[in-house]
Amino acid sequence: MSADTSQRTDAPGLSLPSPMTLSDVQQRGVNCVFCGAPLSNTAAYDLGPRQVDAHGSLVLWFPRCCPTCRRGRS
């Protein structure tokens, strides 16, 4: 079993960019949703699951950010 080492921060009120404006790697949580910096599991902050409408269906996406952007937005 692999452990999730990303840091969890419940930030439901944090304003995020629209997933439609983000690159594929930002949508997948590989890069920061704000600045686009590559993320490692030890340095990423999980911003919690969010719902988005994808062609009439609600789907979840799991945004993550870097420590620098988290400090600037908390």
Long-range contacts (C-beta under 8 A, 24 or more apart in sequence): 4-41, 5-41, 5-42, 6-41, 6-42, 6-44, 6-45, 6-46, 6-64, 7-44, 7-45, 7-46, 8-45, 8-46, 8-48, 9-45, 9-46, 9-47, 9-48, 9-70, 9-74, 10-48, 11-47, 11-48, 11-74, 12-48, 14-47, 14-73, 16-47, 16-50, 16-63, 19-50, 19-52, 19-61, 19-63, 26-63, 27-61, 29-62, 29-63, 29-64, 32-64, 32-65, 32-66, 32-69, 33-63, 33-64, 33-65, 33-69, 34-65, 34-66, 34-69, 34-73, 35-66, 35-68, 35-69, 37-66, 37-68, 37-69, 39-64, 39-65, 39-66, 43-67, 45-70
